[in-house]
């Protein structure tokens, strides 16, 4: 009887410890899942910011190209005016 009782007690204690361990693992898994979700959100936000910055860089590049072209046309006009006086 004592042997059966000690075996039953051992089984109950093992099951209890497994339940606690499983609960702790589930909690740890949930925490890790939350961290992954948070990091995914941060990565999405950073990608959005990077896309906005890339758009701003492209806009700046287009504006710089337009300013360069306008400066080249202005220089050409000045050269044409200067050459007409020297002839």
Protein Blocks (a to p, Z undefined) as FASTA:
>chain_A
ZZmmmmmmmmmmmmmmmmmmmmmmmmmmmmmmmmmmmmmmmmmmmmmmmmmmmmmmmmmm
mmmmmmmmmmmmmmmmmmmmmmmmmZZ
